[in-house]
Amino acid sequence: MDSDTDAGKAAFLDDLRSHVGSTGTPRTARDPVNLSTIRNWCDAMGEANPYFTDEQAAAASPHGGLVAPAATLNVWTMAGLHLGGPAPADPNEPRTAVYQKLNAGGFSSVVATNTELHFDRCLRPGDLLSDVTLLDDVSEEKATRLGTGHFVTTKVEFTDQHDEQVGSMLFRILKYTKPAPEPAAEEAPAAEPAPPKSKPRPRFNQDQAWFWEGLRNHELRIQRFTDDGSLVHPPANANPATQHMEYDWVVASGRGTLYSYTVAHHPQVPSFDYPHLVGIVELEEGVRIVSPIVGCTKEQLEIGMPLEVSFVDTHDDVTLHQFQPATPARAEVSLQSGDVGEGDRLPLCALPITPLLIVSTAIATRDFQEVHHDKAEAERRGSKDIFMNILTTNGIVARWIGDWAGNDVVFRNIKIGLGVPNYPGDIMTMSGSVAAVADDGTVTVGFIGRNSLGAHVTGTADVALPGSPAHAAMIEGGAR
């Protein structure tokens, strides 16, 4: 790199950093915290805490009334949708000038990389939030797996209608330029695109057609002989015990446990990803079925772990079953201070990433960027598909921890870093454990959410459980 290029980059960075330390004008939410928006957010996230939406349950809670999910902190002051598109950038915001200069410099692509949400108290319906943004840092030019660019960090303080601080957020994005494709050698012909992986087509005859028709309808059917009600799998021509040949079927609940498993490494068939996890699943109905195990790593497999069925379309007219870690039931009784200790593991939670989840949660978080709902626009910007927004990732993390800890848990902060995207058709599996328990009872949970591409999210969350000084302080701070 010659000195002129070095000097030009240094001058460009100095110009960007001249805005560091500047703050924008206060921005007040268009609407106060309200039940309708909370309910839409909970519906999209799958959040089941009744303290957010059920006035009767909330009245009997430690809060004494409805509260908003902690992860909605920065939803209320989102600019929203204006005249059929995302709201225009505020020219008074210091980050706006930096973003414009980065765009002009060729760093026009953007992706969120980190957030840190800190909560001073629980929000209640009727609170009217305002925010002020500080431009905290602009990094030097860095090479990343996405391309070369600059990380821009902002800090936002949120206050209520009484000008009292209710929380804060650190937010970091990467403004980058995608690397230009390497020119192909003149003598080398253009490479043919790799054909998509295609699973082998299963073979069956009319005697088993009912089973495969069930899979097409997302039903896991189990053969039942009518003489003694015996359930048999795989399907048989006659009852193994009585030789009776008349049968019908029952639709299995789809729930079971891992009875045994193997991890296939070789020989490798192009249709499958390796290592290939194959298990024997003992269904609630008592029969066992051989199935691929998805949504977890081989290190996370444990005999007896709860599993649930999911379905995958492999051909236009063929659907196969597979099993993934079962969605853990929400705690009926909240954990109390002293119930957990360092090293305690949280249950695995496998979350199918569907277009409905990505789009509905983006709307519920008032994020109308096209990359979260418009596939063509996402592809134009260099993504292979729409992808989950960072506000949704915060919400999913909070939901999972809340399901483990119970309704009475109060969040003090959520800190996350994003890795690979969550694309439709994938499964993200959350796992984690208690990293520390502080003297005031604050419990730190470390976590990671993985999909087939790698780690989508890593981070920590500090929560307060009932019976701890930390919990009492958060409840008192939210009392009005």
N, C-alpha and C positions, 0 to 999 in steps of 0.2 A: 504494500500500500504506500503510495507516495505521500510526501509531506503536505501537498495541497489538499489531498483527500482527508488526511488527518486533521488539518487545520479547518477544513470545511465542516467536518463532523463535530469538532470541538465547538466551533462557533454556533452550529445548529443546536447543540445540546445546551450551550450557555443561554441561547435565546429561549429555549423551552423552560429551562430552570429559572429564568427571570420571573416566572409566574409563581414559583413555589413560595408558599407562605401567604398567598393571597386568599381571601375568602369571597364567596359570592353573596348575593343579596338573600335575606331570609325568604323562604318560600313556604307558604301556608297551604295545608291540604285543602283540596276542593270540597271535601266532606269530612265531617267528624267520624271517629270510630263508630261503626254501626253494625247491627246484627246481620243485616242482609249480606253485606260484604264478607263478614266472618263466616256465615253459613256457606256461601259459595266457595270460599277458600277451603273450608273443612271438607265439603263434598268432593272437591277436586283432589285434595291431598289424601283423602281417606282417613282424616283425623276424627277420632271418635270420643274425645274428651267432652263429657256433657257440660262441663263448666263454661264452655265456649258458646253453646247454643241453647241449652235447656235452662230456662229461668228458675224453675223449681229446684233442680239439682244444684244450680249455682248458688241459690239463696242459702242452701244448707252446707255449702262448701266453706273452707277457711277464708275465701274471698268475700263471702256474704253477698255475692251477686255476680253477674256475667263479667268475664274478662276476655280479652282477645288473645289468640295464640301468640306466644312470644315472637315467633318467626315472621309475624306480619309487621314488625316494627317499621321497616322501610317501604311497605306497600302503600301506606296511607298518603304519603307525599309524592308518590309516583305521578308523573305528568299525565299519564293516561293517553287516550286516543282523541285526536283533534282533526276534524274535517277529513275523516277517512284515512288518516295515517298517524304515525307516532308524533307526539308533540315536538315542535321545533326547539332546537337548542337555545338555552337562555344566553344571550350575548354577555350578560353580566357575570356569568360563572367563569372563574379562571380556567377551569378544565376545558371549557368550550374553546377558548383561544388555543390551548395546547392541542386539542384534538384537531382543530382546523389546520394548524401548522404541520402536524404529523400527516394529515391527509395530503396536504400540498407537497410534503416531502416523500410521498410514495408509500407511507405506512397507513394504508386505508382499511385494511382488514382489522377486525377487533374481536377479542374474546375475553370474557371475564375469567380471572384466575383465582382470586381470593376474596373472602369476606370475613370480617370479624364483627359480630353483633354483640353488643353489651347492653344489658337491661338493668335500669335503675329501679323500675317498678313495673307491675303489670298494668297494661292499658285496659280502660273500661269504655263501654259505649258512651258516647258524648264527649270524650276527649278530642280536642282539636289540635292536631300536631303541626308544628313548623320545623323546618330544618335549615341549617346553614352548612355549606360545604367549604372545606379548607383543602387547597391543593397541597398535599404533603410531600410528594417526591415525584421526580421523573428520572428514570434510570438511564444510564448510558446505553448505547446500542448493544443489544445482546442477540446471539444466535440461539434460536430455539428449534424444537422439532417442527413447529409450524412455519417458521421463517424468521427473518431478522427484524427486530423491532425494539420498542421502548415500553417498559412497564410504567404505568401512570397510577399513582396511589393518591386517593382522596380520603379525607376524614369528614364524617358528617355527624353533627350533633342535633338531636331531636328534643324539642321542648313542647310542653303542653300549653293550654290556654292561660295558665298562670305563670308562664315563662319559667317553669321549673323543668330541669332536664329529666327526661324519662329514659334516655338511652343514647347510644352512639354506634357508629359503624365505620369500620375501615373497609375500603373497597378498592380493589386493584384490578386493572385491565391490562392487556397486552395489545398495543397498536403495532401491527406488523405488516410486512410486505411478503407475499408468497414468493418463494424462490422460482426463478425462471426455469423451465424444463431444459435439460441438457440436450443440445442438438444431436441428432443421430448421425452416425458416420454415413458418408455418402454411399458407400458400397453395401451398407447393411439395409436389408428390406425392413419396412415397418413391421413391428412385432404384432402378431395377432393377439387380440385380447384373450385373457385366460377364460375358458368356459366356466360358468358357475358350477359349484359343486352340486351334484345331483345324487340323492340317496338311491340305492338300489330299489327297484320296484318290487314290493312284496307279492308273493304268489299265493293265491287261495282259490278254492272252488266254491260251489254253491252251498256246501255244508257249513262254511265259515263266513259266508257273505254277511250274515246278520251282525257279526262282530265288527267287520270293517265298515258297515253302514253306520254302526253306532259311533265309531271314531269320527266319521265325517260329520256327525251331529254333536261332537264333543261329549260323547257318552262312553264310559268304559263299561262295557257289558260283560257280565259273567254268566256262563252257562249254568242252568239249574235243571236237574232231572226231576220230573214231576212225580215220580213214585215215592221218593223219600226226601225231596227237597235238597239233595246234595248239590253243592256248588263245586264246579270243576273248571280248572284252567291249567293248560290250554284246552280248547274245546276237544271233546272226545265223541266218538260215534255211539258209545254206550256207557251207562253208569258203571264205573270200575268195580263197584261193590255188588250190584244186582244184575248187571247186564241189561237193565231196562233202557230203551232207546228213545222214549219220548222226553222232550225237554223244551224249556223256554229260557228266558234269561232275566236277570235283575241288573239294574244300573248301579254300579258301585258308587260309593260316596266319593271315591277318588283319594281318600286319606289312608295312610298306612305308615309303616315303619321300615327302616332298612334292616333286612334280615341278614344279608351278606352282600359282598361286592367284590369286583375285580377291576383292576386298572389295566386296560389294553394299551400296549406301546407298539407292538409289532405282531404280525406284518401290517403295515399301514395301507389302508385303502383310501384312494383320493377323495372318496365321498365323505369322510369323517375327519373331525379334528382330533388331535392327540395331545396329551394322553386322553383316551376315551374311557369314560367312567360308565360301568355297567353294573347294575345291582339287581338283587332279588328283593322285591318289595312285598312285605306281608300286609295285605289289605285288611281293613277293619272287618270285612266280611269273612276273613279266615283263610282265603286262598292266597297263593304267592304268584307273582308275575315277574318275568324278566323284563327289564326296561333300562334305557339310558338314564343316567342321573345328570341333571344339568343345574346350572345356577350355583355351583360351589366348586371348590378345588378338591383335589384328592386328599389334601391335608385336613380338610373340614369334614370328611366322611367319618361317621361314627356309627357302629352297629347300634340299632335301636333309635336312631334319630328320626323325628317325625318328617314325613314327606307328603306331598300332594301332587296330583296328576296335573299336567298341562298338555297341550296338543300343538302339533306343528304340521302344517300342510307341506308335503314334500312333492306332490304332483297335483295336477289340476283336479284329479279325482281321488286322491289318496291322502289321508291324514294319519299320522302316527302318534302314539302316546309317549310321554316322557315324564319323569318325576323330578321334582325340585324340592329344596327345603320348604317345609310347610310354613305358612304365615303364622307367627306366634300369636296366641290369643292375648288380648289386652288384659293386663292385671286387673282382677276384680277388687283386690284390696291393695291400696297404695303401700309401697315400701316405706318403712320408717327409718329415721336416723338410727344407725347401729345395725341395720339389717344387712348392710353391704360392706365389703372389705376390699382392699386392694387385690387385684387379680381376678375378681369375680367376672365371669363372662356373661355377656348379653346373648340372647338367642339369635341364631341366624335368621335373617328375613330376606327372602327372595322376592324381588319386585319386578314383574313383567313391565317392560318399557313399551307402551303402546302409543300410537299417534294420539289417541284420546287423552291419555295422561299428559303428554307433552303439551298439547294445545290447550286443554282445559286448565291446567295449572298455570300456564303462561298468562292466560286471560284472567284467572283468579288473582294473580299477583300484579295485574295491570301492566304487564310487559307485552307490548304489541309489536316488538321487533319481528320483521318478517321471517327471520331465520328460525323462529320457533313455531311457525304455522304454515309457511309457504315453501314447499319443497323446491320449486323452480328457482326461487330467489335464494334459498340456502345453497343450492348447487352453483348458482352464479357467483356466490361469494366464496366458493371453494370448499363447501361442505358436501358430503355425499347425501345428506338428507337433513330434515329438520332435526333439532336436538334440544334437550332439556335445558331450561334456563337456570341460573345459579340460585334464584330465589326459590325455585321449586326444590332444588337440592337441599337448601336449608330447611324447608318445610318437611321433606321426607325424613331427614335426620331427626328433627324434633318429634315427628310422629312416632318413629321407631323407638326412640328413647322413652317417650311418654307411654307407649304401650308396655314397655318393660317396667317402668317405675310406678305407673298408676296415675290417677287423676290429680292427686295432690302435689305432684312434683312441680317445682318452679324453676325456670331456667334463669341463670345469671349471665351466661354468654354462650354463643355458638361460634366456633372458629373453623372455617373450612378452606381447603385448597382444592382446586379442580385439576383433574388430569385429562384422561381421554373422555370424549363425549358420550352421552347416553343417547343412542340412536334407537328408533323404533325397531321392534323385533328382537331386541336383546333382553337380557335379564340382569338386573343389578342386585347383588346380594350384600346386605349390610352385616358386618361383624364387628365386634369390639369387646372391650373389657374395662373394668374400673382401674384407672391409672393411679389415682390417689384419693385420699380422704383427708381434708384439711381439718384443723382444730375446731373451726366454726361449723363443721358438718358439711361443708361444700364437697360434693362428689365430682371428680373429674373423670369423664368417660372418654377414652380414646377409641377411634373407630376408623373403619375403611369400608368403602363401597366399591365392589368390583363388578365389571361386566366382562364380556368375552374379549374385549380389547385391552383390558388391564384395569388399573385403579381409576375410577371416575372421581372419587372424593376421598380425602383423608382429613382428619382433624380431631378436635376435642370439643367437648361441651362441659361446662360447669353447671351442675344442678344442685338444688337444695331440697332435701327430703323433710317431711314433717318431723317435729321433735328436735330440730337443730336450730341453733341461733341464726344461721344463714336463712333458713326458711322463715323464721319469725320476722327477721328484718325485712325480707322482701314483701311479706304479707302486710306488715305495718306501713311500708312505704307506699303500697297501693291502696291503703284505706282512705276513703274520702267521707 
